[in-house]
Amino acid sequence: QVQLVESGGGLVQAGGSLRLSCVASGRTFSNYAMGWFRQAPGKEREFVAGISWRGRTTYYGDSVKGRFTISRDNAKNTMYLQMNSLKPEDTAAYYCNGPVVAREAGNYWGQGTQVTVSS
């Protein structure tokens, strides 16, 4: 079992930055590829970014490529999402998830953290 807790969301102006964190409990975090997803009201859940279990491979959804960076620190059981050049359309609840396979979500979800970008 893995429990995931996100933090770092908030209200930011367009063009600003936020850094999300996802802390995992459980001994097998470092074995999983992990990812971030988001969901805005009235919209379907969207893949944001994924990272391999060692952190050597990262990949992104087209809408965030070049602006967001995913990373992880297995020693701290923590995954991060650095979000730069934020746009109002990035407004959503962001969820930590694993184990991801390509852009498909796995069974473990965090409770989500809200990101709101004002124009």
Secondary structure, 3 states (H helix, E strand, C coil): CCEEEEECCEEEECCCCEEEEEEEECCCHHHCCEEEEEECCCCCCEEEEEECCCCCCEEECCCCCCCEEEEEEHHHCEEEEEECCCCHHHCEEEEEEECCECCECCCEECCCEEEEEEC
